[in-house]
C-alpha cells in the first residue's frame, strides 16, 4: 500500500507500507492491504505504520484519513512528535 502523510506545511512521509494504524474518533483502527474505501476523522494520537525498514510512529493533532485502492492519504492538522 502507498501511504502519504501531509500537513499544511510539508509532506511528512511518502512510501510503501504493509499496515497502518490510526487514532479514529471512535478508537484506533488498522488498515491492511485491500481494505475497503473509507474516509475518517482523526483524533489527537499515534499514527503507526510498518515499512520494509520496520515499524515507525508519530503523533498527529487531528486530521482526516482517506483509503482508496490501496492508497492511504493522511491530512494531519500538525505532527507533534
C-alpha positions, 0 to 999 in steps of 0.5 A: 500500500502507498501511504502519504502523510501531509500537513499544511506545511510539508509532506511528512512521509511518502512510501510503501507500507504493509499496515497502518494504524490510526487514532479514529474518533471512535478508537484506533483502527488498522488498515491492511492491504485491500481494505475497503474505501473509507474516509475518517476523522482523526483524533489527537494520537499515534499514527503507526505504520510498518515499512520494509525498514520496520515499524515507525510512529508519530503523533498527529493533532487531528486530521482526516484519513482517506483509503482508496485502492490501496492508497492511504492519504493522511491530512494531519492538522500538525505532527507533534512528535 
